Amino acid sequence: MEQDEILKKYSGEWLLLFNDEIVDHSVNLEDVLKVADEKYPTEKFPDDNIKISKVLQGTPRNILRDR
């Protein structure tokens, strides 16, 4: 999936990435953290393979302007 498609599809959502692949997403960070803990427990998976990222809604300029 290309970056533009990801930005449109997941706009405003939190992404759970494992080995740079999207494995879950939600607008609620707590949901993503729960899935991360259930699917990828710390004792079995190194932290550097798991990432959580927020997809911004709009452009950074618009976000800062609207504050």
C-alpha positions in Angstrom: 0.0 0.0 0.0 1.4 3.4 -0.9 1.8 6.2 1.5 -1.1 8.3 0.1 -3.5 5.3 0.4 -2.4 4.7 4.0 -2.9 8.4 4.9 -6.5 8.3 3.4 -7.5 4.9 4.8 -6.2 5.4 8.3 -6.5 9.1 8.8 -6.8 10.0 12.5 -6.1 6.5 13.6 -3.4 4.7 15.6 -1.5 2.0 13.8 0.2 -1.1 15.3 3.1 -2.2 13.1 5.1 -5.4 13.4 8.2 -5.6 11.2 6.9 -2.5 9.4 3.6 -4.2 8.4 0.2 -2.8 9.7 -1.3 -5.5 11.9 -4.0 -3.5 13.7 -5.5 0.0 13.7 -8.0 2.0 15.8 -8.9 5.6 16.7 -8.5 4.5 20.3 -4.9 4.2 21.5 -5.9 1.9 24.4 -7.4 -0.6 21.9 -4.1 -0.7 19.9 -2.0 -1.1 23.1 -4.2 -4.0 24.3 -3.8 -5.8 21.0 0.0 -5.2 21.0 0.2 -6.6 24.5 -1.9 -9.7 23.6 -0.4 -10.5 20.3 3.2 -9.5 21.0 4.1 -10.1 24.6 7.4 -8.5 25.8 9.0 -11.7 26.8 8.6 -13.2 23.3 9.1 -10.2 20.9 11.9 -7.6 20.9 10.6 -4.1 21.2 12.4 -2.9 18.1 10.0 -5.1 15.9 6.9 -3.4 17.3 5.9 0.2 16.6 2.8 2.3 17.3 2.2 5.4 15.1 -0.5 8.0 14.7 -1.7 9.0 11.2 -2.5 12.7 11.3 -5.7 14.1 9.9 -4.8 16.8 7.4 -1.4 18.5 6.9 0.9 19.5 9.7 0.4 23.2 8.7 -3.4 22.9 9.0 -3.1 21.1 12.3 -0.9 23.8 13.8 -3.0 26.6 12.4 -6.2 25.1 13.8 -4.9 24.9 17.4 
